[in-house]
């Protein structure tokens, strides 16, 4: 896991909201875009950044691409953060 990519990905409010949406269910880019007041290309760029950080994955289903959370990366990231803060507290 590239922590720099993960931090970059979650530093943006829109990308954090996309992650929240995908926690509930898989969604297409169009379904995700319905929740924002930005262009579809902008949403696609956010999805690309999240994918580059391995926070989300995609799967082609017919003519659509569904996006979903990569839970193992999120768990690894949270574990890493926990270790950082536990070391500081000691």
Buried (B, 14 or more C-beta within 10 A) or exposed (E): BEEEBBEBBBEEEBBEBBBEBBEEEBBBBEBBBEBBEEEEEEBEBBBEBBBBBBBBBBEEEEEEEBBBBBEEBBEBBEEEEEEEEEEEEE
